[in-house]
Amino acid sequence: MKAFSHSVVGFAGGILVLGALGTIGFVNALANPQSSPPAFGSRIKQTRTPGSAPMDEAETFVLAQGIGGMGSGAGMESGSMMGMACVSMKGVGPGPNAPKEIVIKWERPTGPIPAWLDTKNSSKPIEDEIRAKLNDRLDLELNGTPLSGAMKAISKQMGIDVLIDDKALEEENVTPDEPITMSRKSARLRDVLMQILEPLQLTYQIDLEAIIITSKKTSANEMRFYDLSSILPDNGLMSELCAGIQAMVNPDHWEMAGGTSAMRTVGSMLVIAAPNETHTAVERFLQEVSKQPSANLKPRAFVEKPASKPAESDKPAQKR
């Protein structure tokens, strides 16, 4: 009898220990939701602590990350992972092991904006102005003019600093004295530059508030931002657009093909890091897309066909 009572007490104690551990685990899950995420699609109500925000209940939503944690049956078509909208996926859904993320609404801080966000003294406005001038037209007459002299003529006529990266040219066995002969009337600046630089395996990039003449090998990826809300009605075609750019614009330069160019999406913003000539081709691609009527830029709708009516011969004979 004594042995039986000991076993009952031990069993009850085990239940209490397991209950305590479960409670601790639940508290830890709230404190660190990444360690033990709740079920997909569920909601958790958290009470804010004094001092961090007004004492009210903040409702947070548990979301599933569509890319990470996909089952082995989910296939990716567009190569490397470039954000949700830039990956074309088959059979993707929130699988049983999909990681979860609790999204909590942030409050914008008060006071002066941080230095990294202050664009008042940024070089970006000047570089954007230079980029816009690439479409301006000029007349240029060169007859054996040294490369350095040709760039000085362009700089004077367009009001833009044009600098030569001597070290990059040296790697291509090109000197600033390379003779240039050409005659252009009312030609776009970007076309003139490429006509001069392409035969020499050179290119240009916009940096340091100037146009830098450099080699294709050493030209760094330039990051640019394209707000696709200017040309697309919604995000329904983001995946298709990204796949089209990768397939048609320098396809061997992208990460998926072993290159260094990359693209990601943040909301409606398409962020691309690539050489200047790739950006030029991307701009042309997006310009053509923008010409499409908005009705043609909607994802395909899959409509179920109505059930067909049975043929007369298939109907059962009526009893008389």
N, C-alpha and C positions, 0 to 999 in steps of 0.2 A: 504493500500500500504506500509506504514511504517512497519507494522508487517511482511509483506512478505519479505521486504528487510532485516529485522533483522534475519529471519529464514535462508535466503540464506547465510548471513554472518556467522551465527552459523554453518551451514552445512560445508561451506568452511573451517572454522577454525578447525572443527573436523577432516577433511581430512588431514590438515596440521599437527595436533597433532599426528594422527595415522602414517603418513609418517615419522615424526621425531622419534617416538618410534620404528618403524620398522628399521630405520637406526641405532639407538642405539643398538637394538637387534642384528643386523648383525655385528656391530663392536665388541660387546661383544662376539659373537660366534667365531670371529676370535681370540680374545684375550684369550678366555677360551673355547676351542672347546669341552670340556667335558660337558659344560652346555647346549649347543645347537648344537649337531653334525650335519654335513651336510648329504646329502643323501648317501646311500650305493653305493660304487664304484666310487664316484665323486672325482674330484681333486681340490685342492685349491692352488693358487699361492700366496705365502707370500713374501714380501720384507723384508729382514733382516735390522735391525736397525744398525746405525754406531757403531762400537766398539765391537759388538758381533761376527761379521764375515764379510768377504768381502761383499761389496755391490753388491749382485747379487740376482737373484730370486731363491728361494729354492722351489722345487715342492714336495709337501707332498701328501701321498696317504691315503685315508680314508678306513680303513679296518673294517670288522665286526667281532666281537668276536663270535665264533660258539657256545659256551656253554651258556654264560649268555644271558638272554633275549629270550630263546627259548620258542616257543609257547607250550601250554599245550599238544599238540599232539605229541611233540617230546619225545621219550622214551630213557632212559639210561639203558644200560645193565650191565656195569662193576662196578656198585656201586658208591662209592664216586668220587668226581671230582678230577682227577689226571692229569690235563693238557689235552690239546686237544687230544694228540695221545693215551692217556691211557684210554679214555672213548669210549666205543662202543655205537653209537647212531643210532636211527632209525628216519628217516624223518626229520633230522636236516638241517636247512638252515637259512640264514639270514632273520628272521622274521621281520615283520614291526616294532617291538619294540626292535630289537636287538641293544645293545649298540655299539657305534662306537668308533674307536680309530684312532687318527691321528698319523702316524708313521713318525718321522722326523730323518733324518740321523744325527748321532753324529760325532763329530770330536775328535780323540784321543788326550788327553792333552799331552803337552810336559813337559820335566823335569823328575826328579826322580820318580820312581813308588812308590805308597803309600805303607806303611808298611804292610797293610793287604793283598797286592798282591805279596809282596816279599817272595818267597819260598826258598831263600838262606839258612835261618836258620830254616826252617820249620821242624817239626818232621815227616811230611808225607813221605819223601824218606826213612827214617829209618823204619817206620811202613810198608811201601810197601815192603821193603826188608824182614821184619819179615813175612809178609803175604806170600811172595814167598817161604820162607823156610818151610812153613807148608806142602809143597809137597815134601820136602827132606825126605830121608829115614834114619832110625836109628835102632840099635839093643838095646833092653831093657830087662833086666832080673830083676824082682822084686819078692821077696819072703817075704811077710809080711812087706814090707818097708813102713814107714810112708808116708803119702801123701806129706808132706813137703820135705822129702828125695827124693821121686820120681821126684818132680819138680826140685830139685837141680841137679839130675842126668841128666834130660833132658836139663836143662840150660847149664850144663858143656859140654855135648856132641854136642849140636847144636849151642853154642855160642850166646844164646839169654837169656835175663833176663826174668825169669818167677816169677811173684809175686802172693801172695795169699791174697785175700781180706778176712781177718779174720772175720770182722763183717758180711759179706754176708754168710760165712760158718756157723757162729753161728746161724743165722736165720734158717738154714736148719738142725740144731743140728748135724753139722759135725765139727770135729776138725782137725787141721793139722796133728794129730797123727793117723788118720784113716789108718789102714793097707791096703796096695795094693799088690796084687799078680797077676803077669802076665808075659808072656814070648812072645816077638815078635822079629822076625828077618826081617830085611830090610823092615820095615813097615813105611808108611808115618806118619809124625809127627802129622798131623791133626787127623788121625785115632787112633793113640795111645792116644792122649789127650781125644778124645771122649770115647774111651773104658774105660779109667780111671774115667772120670768125670760123664758120663751118669748115672751109677747106684747110684751115690750120689746126683742126681738132681743138678749137677753143670755144668757149661759151662765155656768158656773162651772168652775173647775179647781182641783185640789189642788196646792198649792205653798207653800213657805215655812212648812210645818207648819200650814197653815190652808186654808180654803176661800176662794178668790178669786173675787169676782163681777166679771165682765168682759164685753166684747162678743164676739160670734161672729167678727167680723172680726179682732180682735187676739188672740184666744185662741191660744196656742201649741200645737203638737202635744205631747202628753204621751206619754212612752215607758212602755210597760208590757210585762211579760213573762208569757207564758202557757205553762206546762209541759204540753204536750199528752200526755205520758205518763200524765197523770191520767185521760184520756178515750179515748185510742187505744191499741190493743194493740201497734202498731208504726208505722213510717213509711209504710206502704203507701198510706194515704189522705191524706197531707199535701198533695199537689198538689190533690186534689179539694176538700179543706177550704179551702185558701187561695182557690181559684177561687170557691167558694161564698160566702165572706165578701165578696170583691170584687164579686161579682154582686148580692148581696142587701143588703149593709150600706152605705148611702150610696155607691152605685157611682160617682158623679161626683166623689168626694173623693179617689180613689186616684191614684197616679202614672200608671197606665196610661190614665186618663181626663183627664190634665192637672192633677190635683189635687196636694195636698201630703202626703196621708197615705201611709205606706209600711209594708211588712211584710217581714221577713226571717226565716229560720230558722237556728238554731244548734243542731245536734243535735235534741233533742226540744223545744227552746224556740222558741216563736213570739214574735218581738219586733215590736210594732206601735207606730208613732208616729202619733198621730191625736188630734183633739179629744176632749173628755170624752164628748160625746154619741155619738161613733162607738164608743168603748170600751164604753159602756153597751150598745149594740146588739150588739157583738161578744160580750160576756159572755152576753147572752140567746141568741145563736146557739150558743155553745159549751155552754151549759146544756142546750139541747134535744138537741144531739149526744150529750151525756153520758148521756142517758136511753136511748139505743139499746143493745140487748144486744150484747156483744162479738162474737158470731157475725155480727152484721150490719155490723160495722165492719171487715171484711176486704176487701181489694181483690178484684175479680172474677177468678176463675180461668178461664183459657181451656183447656178440655180438648178434645183432639182426639177426634173421633167415630171409633169403631171402623169399620174397613172393612166395608161391607155385603156380605152374602153374595150371590153371583150367583143370580138367579132360575132356576127350573127350566128355563124356556124358553131361557135363555142358555147352559145347560150343553151342551157338545158331545155329540152322540149317540154312545152306546157302540156299538162294533163287535161284531157277533155272530160 
